């Protein structure tokens, strides 16, 4: 059972750094930050790179619209040197809401853009002349990145959830970062990745499945509130994050729950849209229960095909988080 953490720097970056260092000492393998419409994670990654020594460091995720692939390669080349080769890039297309209404850019050809973005990023990191003729990007003056590089390859993971994106990930990336992916469908996910890998002449065993995981430990004091909070991200993604997420959940066995939640939301029934998400649906997608049960659930998910599970950083003080993180790996 391999575990990692998802965390930005939070309100007190020094405390968050202490939590990450504790996780590193406990054997957590990876820590990743994201942005969506929040703060840029790049400065935070620099802090992590220079204040840790073993843990992998990356993003989960950055979008492929707001920065050029060469700009991101420039940044990650430096980060890879600072971390002595511990960086990985988690990349996705995001969606029209964020790209058009936060960044002011047209959300066009996201899948094609993502493919070309990965190819160009890899070329720059490898120090190759940048001659590229794509549908989205065209470079023809043989530029190379200047300065030293720690490695010629930085792993790239893609946050794919649609069938086409998953297959493309199998063709071009080193791993996948699914969100809200039901545990009983990890093998289905691997099979779809394998279709892309085989088509590209690649070995599926070289690809890593690294799902994002919401974690909630119940101790009998506020269990009802915890269950309510567990439904919130699912309700939000089903009803307020475009079509990709609810379509994915529908394909993966939750057609009735998704339809009921969307119907209630359309009728402005917020609680109804929350209550449509059943306990079984939460258990299939998230990890929730007493700590002993949580450990077993994480082990089960690993057995079902989750190579490294990326847990959202637990809430609480440094001491409280340390206790929680340790309890998961006992």
Buried (B, 14 or more C-beta within 10 A) or exposed (E): BBBBBBBBBEEEBEBBBBBBBBBBBBEBBBBBBBBEEEEBBBEBBBBBBEEBEEBBBBBBBBBBBBBBBBEBBBBBBBBBBBBEEBBBBBBBBBBBEBBBEEBEBEBEEBEBBBBBBBBBBBBBBBBBEBEBEBEBBEBEEEEEBEEEBBBEEBBBBBBBBBEEBBBBBBBBBBBBBBBBBBBEBBEBBBBBBBBBBBEEEBEBEEBBBBBBBBBBBBEEEEBEEBBEEBBEBBBEBBBEBBEBBBBBBBBBBBEEBBBBBBEBBEEEBEEBBBBBBBEEBBBBBBBBBEBEEBBEBBEEBBEBBBBBBBBBBBEEEBEEBBBBBEBBEE
